[in-house]
């Protein structure tokens, strides 16, 4: 399968999308989907609409003080905002970033988290023939982006405590799934009661990647086939700016203050 993380046609061959899983938290996630959306494209008006629909599959977590929702910026923030608003649960951001292939800003060969969790797709690295120097250069660039996003989106706020909480990880979609895998593993170290991955759309490969790592995956639109792009689930799609993300986070704080 060719992974297209956005409508720009960055191509990654499926035979390279393999990983060596180390220290895996062994389990098989409960998968919740919307069968009517299976294999379809252009379902959601935008990310807010997708979040509203996603919340319907998460109703059992509504108004639960033991639930925290963590959105992955940038695209996961409007989805997470809509879900958190519908469910009446607290929302924060978890800063995770794919490590980009040097010649393609749309595709990645791994992911980093704000606290140093690093996952690399070794098979893809070998397939692409990436040198040690190119890998380190891409990782350093990703770290700089993460530090800047932490400054912009969190400021001096400490990360919330997810220990013994049901932690819902939200993004606007999963292409390879590596960014969400990194997020899940860093949250797992903090011993949550349960990890739920909630996304509007995902490739079947990403679902399979995450199944051994989390308790539940809620995905409205699962797609297989030779080509996958997260953006193809949306009628209106654009890359969010940091300013847009900040504005949504400010709305989130106001909403929580009123409720």
C-alpha positions in Angstrom: 0.0 0.0 0.0 1.2 3.5 -0.8 0.8 5.9 2.2 -0.2 9.5 1.2 -0.4 11.5 4.5 -1.9 14.4 2.6 -3.1 15.2 -0.9 0.4 15.9 -2.1 1.3 12.5 -3.5 4.3 11.5 -1.4 4.6 7.7 -2.0 5.8 5.1 0.4 5.7 1.4 -0.6 3.9 -0.9 1.7 6.6 -3.5 1.7 8.7 -0.9 3.6 6.1 -0.1 6.1 7.2 -2.7 8.7 8.7 -2.2 12.1 10.6 -4.0 14.8 8.4 -3.7 17.9 10.4 -3.6 21.1 9.0 -3.6 24.6 5.5 -4.0 23.2 2.6 -3.8 25.7 0.9 -7.0 24.4 -2.9 -6.7 23.9 -5.4 -6.7 21.1 -7.4 -3.5 20.9 -11.2 -3.5 20.6 -11.9 -1.9 17.2 -15.0 0.3 16.9 -15.8 1.7 13.4 -18.7 2.9 11.3 -19.4 0.1 8.8 -21.3 2.5 6.5 -18.0 4.6 6.1 -15.7 1.7 5.4 -13.6 2.3 2.2 -15.4 5.6 1.5 -13.7 9.0 0.7 -14.8 12.6 1.2 -17.1 11.8 4.2 -16.5 14.7 6.6 -17.2 18.4 5.8 -14.1 19.4 7.9 -12.2 18.4 11.0 -14.9 19.8 13.4 -17.6 17.8 11.7 -15.5 14.7 11.9 -15.0 15.3 15.6 -18.7 15.7 16.2 -19.4 12.4 14.5 -16.5 10.7 16.3 -17.9 11.7 19.6 -21.0 9.6 19.0 -18.8 6.5 19.2 -17.3 7.7 22.5 -20.5 8.5 24.4 -19.7 6.0 27.2 -16.9 8.4 28.2 -19.1 11.5 28.4 -18.9 13.7 31.6 -16.4 11.4 33.2 -13.8 13.3 35.3 -11.5 10.3 35.0 -11.2 10.8 31.3 -8.7 13.1 29.6 -8.5 13.8 25.9 -5.1 14.5 24.3 -5.1 16.0 20.8 -2.1 15.8 18.5 -1.4 19.2 16.9 -2.0 20.4 14.4 -4.8 18.6 12.7 -5.9 16.7 15.8 -6.8 19.9 17.7 -10.1 20.8 15.9 -11.1 17.1 16.0 -10.3 16.9 19.7 -12.0 20.2 20.4 -15.3 18.9 18.9 -15.0 15.6 20.7 -14.3 17.2 24.1 -17.1 19.7 23.7 -19.6 17.0 22.8 -18.5 14.7 25.6 -17.9 17.3 28.3 -14.4 16.0 29.1 -11.1 17.9 29.6 -8.8 18.3 26.6 -5.1 19.1 26.3 -2.4 18.6 23.6 0.3 16.0 23.3 3.1 17.2 21.1 4.2 14.5 18.8 5.8 14.9 15.4 6.7 12.6 12.5 10.3 12.5 11.4 10.1 13.6 7.8 11.8 12.0 4.9 14.4 14.6 3.8 13.0 15.0 0.3 9.3 14.8 1.2 7.6 17.0 3.8 4.5 14.8 3.6 5.9 11.3 4.5 7.9 10.2 7.5 10.2 7.4 8.6 9.4 7.6 12.3 8.2 9.9 15.1 9.3 11.8 18.2 7.4 12.9 21.2 7.9 15.9 23.5 9.6 13.8 26.1 12.1 12.1 23.9 10.2 8.9 22.9 11.6 7.9 19.5 10.3 5.3 17.0 12.0 4.7 13.7 10.7 2.6 10.8 13.9 0.6 10.3 12.6 -1.3 7.3 11.7 2.0 5.5 15.0 3.5 6.4 16.8 0.6 4.7 14.4 0.7 1.8 15.1 4.4 1.2 18.8 4.1 1.8 18.9 6.9 4.4 22.4 7.5 5.7 23.1 8.0 9.4 23.8 11.7 8.7 20.4 12.2 7.0 18.6 10.4 9.8 20.2 12.6 12.5 19.6 15.7 10.5 15.9 14.9 10.2 15.6 14.0 13.9 17.3 17.3 14.9 14.9 19.2 12.7 12.0 17.4 14.3 13.2 18.1 17.8 13.4 21.9 17.0 9.8 21.8 15.7 8.6 20.0 18.8 10.3 22.5 21.1 8.7 25.4 19.2 5.3 23.8 19.3 5.7 23.2 23.1 6.5 26.9 23.5 3.5 27.9 21.3 0.9 25.5 22.5 1.8 24.8 26.1 4.0 27.7 27.3 4.9 27.0 30.9 2.0 24.6 31.5 3.1 21.2 32.8 1.7 18.1 31.1 -1.4 16.8 32.8 -1.3 13.7 34.9 -2.7 10.7 33.0 -1.9 8.2 35.7 -5.0 5.9 36.3 -7.0 7.9 33.8 -8.8 6.8 30.7 -6.6 8.6 28.1 -8.2 9.3 24.6 -5.6 10.2 22.0 -7.1 12.1 19.0 -5.7 13.0 15.6 -7.4 13.9 12.3 -6.3 10.6 10.8 -3.6 7.9 10.6 -1.6 7.1 7.5 1.3 4.9 8.7 0.3 5.2 12.3 3.8 5.8 13.6 3.1 9.2 15.1 0.2 7.8 17.1 2.3 4.8 18.1 4.9 7.1 19.6 2.1 9.0 21.5 0.6 5.8 22.8 4.0 4.5 24.1 4.9 7.7 25.9 1.5 7.8 27.6 1.7 4.1 28.5 4.8 4.8 30.5 2.7 7.0 32.8 0.4 4.1 33.6 -3.1 5.2 32.5 -6.1 3.2 33.3 -6.7 2.7 29.6 -5.6 4.1 26.2 -8.2 4.9 23.5 -7.1 6.0 20.1 -9.9 8.0 18.4 -9.6 9.2 14.8 -12.0 9.9 12.0 -10.0 8.0 9.4 -7.1 5.5 9.2 -5.4 3.0 6.9 -5.9 -0.6 7.7 -2.1 -0.8 8.2 -2.2 1.8 10.9 -5.0 0.0 12.7 -3.0 -3.2 12.6 0.1 -1.4 13.9 -1.7 0.0 16.9 -3.8 -3.0 17.9 -1.1 -4.6 20.1 -0.5 -1.3 21.9 -3.8 0.2 23.1 -7.0 -1.1 24.6 -9.4 0.5 22.1 -9.4 2.1 18.7 -12.3 4.1 17.5 -12.1 4.9 13.8 -15.1 5.9 11.7 -13.5 5.4 8.3 -11.1 2.5 7.8 -9.6 2.2 4.3 -7.5 -0.4 2.5 -6.3 -0.4 -1.1 -3.1 0.6 -2.8 -3.2 4.4 -2.0 -4.1 6.2 1.3 -4.4 9.9 2.1 -5.8 11.2 5.4 -7.1 14.2 3.4 -9.2 12.1 1.2 -11.7 11.6 4.0 -12.4 15.3 4.1 -14.3 17.6 1.7 -12.6 20.7 3.0 -8.9 20.2 3.9 -6.0 22.5 4.6 -2.9 22.4 6.7 -3.6 24.3 9.9 -1.4 27.2 10.9 0.0 27.5 14.4 -2.2 30.6 14.8 -5.4 28.5 14.0 -4.3 25.9 16.5 -3.7 28.5 19.2 -7.1 30.0 18.6 -8.8 26.7 19.0 -6.9 26.0 22.2 -8.0 29.3 23.6 -11.6 28.4 22.8 -11.0 25.1 24.6 -9.8 26.9 27.8 -12.8 29.3 27.7 -15.2 26.3 27.3 -13.7 24.5 30.2 -13.8 27.6 32.4 -17.6 27.9 31.7 -18.2 24.2 32.5 
